[in-house]
């Protein structure tokens, strides 16, 4: 145990992984004099050692240079060690370097002899697929020196004793992506190896305005409480945690002063789902409406306790499936007995359309008083706190991606302008738009931010990205949106089920038994379903081609009209079969109640 007042051991930033037949050994190579970790490949047990075992007995092992231990995935099928094999420095925060994981590798640690049965082979293949997806998880960031899971205001307010704790103990558990995988290392008291990892985005830009250096950092922190893919994680769970919850912090540094402004986004906190079924827009369905008041109360009480007053901006449509959500969201807000929460609905598509974002000024004027009252966090050049942020703006559309990012970037732009005026960089009437270099950097930063958040939730960059990046709708942007929409449809229907399983596995919400694998009762293995849809579409195209061919011959032989109708009916029959079995033909995660 660490003595009170003693500094936490410094995290190792360079290591060597020795891969032996029966052991993995992790050796710090950054000059630290610390014991090595030896991990048995037979039973997954851990122990500390002062040297590399078996090197003279078993000859030269395979050696990997690594930059951190992400953690150990402990499932019934065995133990798996995740390490960072490549990293990229993306900037600095609080004077310390921030890194992005560009390559992560997993090593099985428990390969004790097992019976080579068909079930065992199936389990091995399934685990291998999920691990492969896990290794490609996008948007993972870390630092050896500073806690990036906490916003600047919380970092400043930390007590002296808390600052002495290891970084993983300082971390906000909502944004600690590898929390579950650190459990085994925590049990073995290996603080110097416990590297906290956050999923999200880190963007930084530096420019000058009238000879004044402007430094702006944009950090997105993705919550792990209801982590998942777009269609398989919607709305809230029974504890009030919502899907695609992201905390976004914009940090300005100028003249030695530091200003931090935080916004949040998150799915509509109702219990609802939108199960893929091969249609482009699956039906939105509200579930367990009797639990809504309790879920609502939990969600907003949690936000109040963490951020203060909350101003909700709801951007969904008032018609169609979104209209149902809008109506119930508004109704639940009216029944919420909480004076610290305000709600405003702004029909983004009806008011702004796809091109005229100038109408967002209407929305800004409606929330301007709230923003002024609740302010932003500010430190002077001596590091003293001048003011704190007292409240938060919570923005959502249906996915909390495209419309949300456009709106949040507008609010962030207005706030940055106010900060620059207060700190003497801007004069009266001066705006970011009047500074082309700063304007371009700001747009690119927020567009990259939106793409990162969208990729982690949907697998594609954000839509309407040209509006954020260029300030207007472009033909190229519209074409990119069309391609991204098609890719979202494909991934939602045929890939995200297994991706959801991989996410649940990494968060400790999924177990795979070496003796029993429960597959969904309504489908076969996923690859068979992916192949059945193209097969059905191929048959439809062939039927229509035969039908058209028969129609052309009908001029000479009227009996060909019969074949025309027959082939047309066959194509319609196949289409109806695909439609009626849409849900079963899509990629679905494991049917466990703990996933809901």
Secondary structure as UniProt FT lines:
FT   TURN            4..5
FT   STRAND          15..19
FT   STRAND          23..28
FT   STRAND          36..40
FT   TURN            41..43
FT   STRAND          46..49
FT   TURN            53..57
FT   STRAND          62..66
FT   STRAND          69..75
FT   TURN            76..77
FT   STRAND          78..93
FT   TURN            94..95
FT   STRAND          96..108
FT   HELIX           118..135
FT   STRAND          140..142
FT   TURN            148..149
FT   HELIX           152..157
FT   HELIX           160..163
FT   HELIX           167..170
FT   HELIX           173..175
FT   TURN            177..179
FT   HELIX           180..182
FT   HELIX           183..187
FT   TURN            188..189
FT   HELIX           191..193
FT   STRAND          197..209
FT   TURN            210..211
FT   STRAND          212..222
FT   TURN            225..226
FT   TURN            230..232
FT   TURN            238..239
FT   TURN            243..244
FT   STRAND          246..254
FT   TURN            255..256
FT   STRAND          257..265
FT   STRAND          272..273
FT   STRAND          285..286
FT   HELIX           289..291
FT   HELIX           292..307
FT   STRAND          309..314
FT   HELIX           320..335
FT   TURN            339..340
FT   STRAND          341..345
FT   HELIX           348..352
FT   TURN            353..355
FT   HELIX           357..359
FT   HELIX           360..374
FT   STRAND          377..379
FT   TURN            381..382
FT   STRAND          385..387
FT   STRAND          391..396
FT   HELIX           402..422
FT   TURN            423..424
FT   TURN            428..429
FT   HELIX           432..434
FT   HELIX           436..458
FT   TURN            463..464
FT   HELIX           465..470
FT   HELIX           475..494
FT   HELIX           496..506
FT   TURN            507..508
FT   TURN            521..522
FT   HELIX           526..553
FT   TURN            554..556
FT   TURN            558..559
FT   HELIX           560..580
FT   HELIX           582..585
FT   HELIX           593..595
//
